């Protein structure tokens, strides 16, 4: 008696196993969202005095918003500031204004962590894009001002997803490839001068466009990559 092996079932079970370890789960998503809301509230509270003259709009973007993040991914936040009188965006920012706002947020979050006995840290990064890096119980946040390229990338990815991609198949594929690139090949992570998450996603989209007939499953796409 011979038993037929269902390779498709084995393959899908293997992918599910990998993603259950490295990819976002409902519990992780719930915990991250709770921390995200807390950080947003801290930002709003820190800028109460400035809110008399400015409107501060807080946006989340990047892999967390696109739901293509792994367990070690950062959560990207950008703050867009609008003058209440002129209804125009504040651009360019003065150095003094940026320093004042960043230090207010930094101080408020540090005080919040101290009062609630929360394990966390804050660090100002002066790079091409000035960031306030916050570690909140193991979850890292990158807070920036007017990061429109990051917001435009998210809009672009959603446009591709809604018009040209099988969302479920694509996201499972990108999560599988990200798991390999981050945990095994160690070639993913722009913060350590490796491949950026957005760059990797564009490469995968290019691959989907180049070999549409070959990508019949997540593992087939992984091997094609």
GIGI-V789461 format. One record per backbone hydrogen bond with DSSP energy under -1.0 kcal/mol. NH is the residue of the N-H (numbers start at 1). CO is the residue of the C=O. E is the energy in kcal/mol with one decimal. If there is no record, write none. Layout:
{{NH	CO	E} {NH	CO	E}}
//
This chain:
{{7	5	-1.3} {10	6	-2.0} {11	7	-2.9} {12	8	-2.4} {13	9	-2.3} {14	10	-2.2} {15	11	-2.4} {16	12	-2.6} {17	13	-2.0} {18	14	-2.3} {19	15	-2.7} {20	16	-1.9} {22	18	-2.4} {23	19	-1.5} {29	25	-2.7} {30	26	-2.2} {31	27	-2.5} {32	28	-2.8} {33	29	-2.3} {34	30	-2.0} {35	31	-2.0} {36	32	-2.7} {37	33	-2.5} {38	34	-1.7} {39	35	-2.4} {40	36	-2.4} {41	37	-2.2} {42	38	-2.1} {43	39	-2.3} {44	40	-2.4} {45	41	-2.5} {46	42	-2.4} {47	43	-1.2} {48	45	-1.1} {51	47	-1.4} {52	49	-1.2} {53	50	-1.5} {54	50	-2.0} {55	82	-3.0} {57	80	-3.0} {59	78	-2.7} {61	76	-1.9} {66	62	-1.9} {68	63	-2.7} {71	22	-1.5} {73	70	-1.9} {75	140	-2.5} {77	142	-3.0} {78	59	-2.7} {79	144	-2.3} {80	57	-3.0} {82	55	-2.6} {83	88	-3.0} {84	53	-2.5} {87	83	-2.1} {90	81	-2.1} {91	89	-1.0} {98	94	-2.3} {99	95	-2.4} {100	96	-2.3} {101	97	-2.5} {102	98	-2.9} {103	99	-2.3} {104	100	-1.9} {105	101	-2.2} {106	102	-2.7} {107	103	-2.6} {108	104	-2.3} {109	105	-2.5} {110	106	-2.3} {111	107	-2.3} {112	108	-2.3} {113	109	-2.7} {114	110	-2.2} {115	111	-2.8} {116	112	-2.2} {118	113	-2.8} {121	135	-1.8} {123	133	-2.0} {125	131	-3.2} {127	125	-1.0} {131	125	-2.4} {132	143	-2.4} {133	123	-3.2} {134	141	-2.7} {135	121	-2.8} {136	139	-3.3} {137	119	-2.5} {139	136	-1.6} {141	134	-3.4} {142	75	-2.3} {143	132	-2.4} {144	77	-2.3} {146	79	-2.5} {148	146	-1.9} {151	147	-1.5} {152	148	-3.0} {153	149	-2.1} {154	150	-1.6} {155	151	-2.1} {156	152	-2.5} {157	153	-2.6} {158	154	-2.3} {159	155	-2.1} {160	156	-2.3} {161	157	-2.6} {162	158	-2.6} {163	159	-1.6} {164	160	-2.9} {165	160	-1.3} {167	165	-1.1} {170	166	-3.3} {171	167	-2.6} {172	168	-1.9} {173	169	-2.0} {174	170	-2.9} {175	171	-2.2} {176	172	-1.9} {177	173	-2.5} {178	174	-2.6} {179	175	-2.1} {180	176	-1.7} {181	177	-2.8} {182	178	-2.6} {183	179	-2.3} {184	180	-1.6} {185	180	-3.1} {187	181	-2.7} {188	181	-1.0} {189	195	-3.3} {192	189	-1.7} {193	190	-1.5} {194	189	-2.3} {195	187	-2.3} {200	196	-2.1} {201	197	-2.1} {202	198	-2.1} {203	199	-2.0} {204	200	-2.2} {205	201	-2.2} {206	202	-2.4} {207	203	-2.1} {208	204	-2.3} {209	205	-1.9} {210	206	-1.9} {211	207	-2.7} {215	211	-1.2} {216	214	-1.8} {221	217	-2.1} {222	218	-2.2} {223	219	-2.7} {224	220	-2.0} {225	221	-2.2}}
//
